[in-house]
């Protein structure tokens, strides 16, 4: 008995690991495509449900879809009703994949292991290797189900099992909540459902217990999403709680109705495993079809009852922030210029946040990240307008020449930051999107050059902020010198790129325009930032009026 219990636990652990293996392989190979599909979910609730179904089938996990959807909802990229529709579709897709895997496919197991192993070991591309990993994962799922069947075979007809089943048959609510708890703990509704179907197919449990288990697993699968978004943004929590109200409530109602109808049910066709599989698919299909018209009402209800939690004693620094540009400061030029400097520092930090993830976006094509960066551009533009308006209202005639020069420098730096933000949002992000849509990759040397240039510009952005605050001439000299260094890096990268083109590097040929435009955009951003250094040096008389040779 001990060895059988160990074998059963090992089979279930293998099943959990195999399901996760398939999910991780799909995420690594097709994450950009899945995110693009998720980004299009806002078109309509029907398309959102369809997208959720397809994603759950691909990932073999509604939990993974819930994680992606929660991220989009937290970023404001997925509306409440749309998110609910997407999750209902995901649970339906998860039930379909569980139904497919429940068939007796043991003859395919060795074939899948051979094919998957060859693809993983011999594949040259990342996607080929991950495809092999996914196929091996499916083979392991089938193998684990076979192990479950073998481990439970000696138990059938035993006194202990008969007593346990007799108790569960007489108390379906206990069966229901036990299955919900196990599903929540295992973090995989697909694996739990497959075990239930396997138990039913081998005659371990009768249909009424299997039905209670299936409905409980559906409640547990919904609780996973709730637990996952517990500390997340309020919009993500609203989505998970809305789904819990629909799917969890439906599971409770169905079990109550099932108990009432049980005495009147005759013999059902097929094995208990097949009946459990059909019940799982039918339940989620019905919840999706009946729940879609209610998503708008549920979204409004969750917005009303689920609000942002306020932690006692915790201060929201963002809400407490006092605007730097206050009208009272305009009567004192020094105080006004200090206020503008403070606002410019915040504006500079926003531009830095925009630039930081650009290289990652070049790699992933993440639509959500692109939207977040573009949203920051609007804040930068607004800050630029407010700074210019604030400075133009100062009494320039009453200001000293030094104050006037400082005000002009601040206006110019604000304009430079706004232009830098435009380059990031309108050029670099556009190039990243083109690279991803065309499925291009830079040559390793070319990508290294771009990464080094990007890192150098980020460092100079912090240096420019220091110069803005300190007005230190040595730091200003360093910033101006960095401009020449970055210009040299651009010229060197162009030279090496053309050398790769002459050598016939196919990857460089395909990405030539993207490479040149990217390094040019980064160099322009750096030049804009270095403007504050030139202004400080000019104000202190440490800048030559012209670089031209004086011809007599």
Helices and strands as residue ranges (DSSP letters): H 2-39, G 40-43, H 45-59, H 62-74, H 80-101, H 106-122, H 126-153, H 159-170, H 172-186, H 189-201, H 207-228, H 234-243, I 244-248, H 249-262, H 272-292, H 295-305, H 317-320, G 327-331, H 333-356, H 358-364, H 367-392, G 396-398, H 401-422, I 423-428, H 429-437, H 444-470, H 473-502, H 506-510, H 512-529, H 531-539
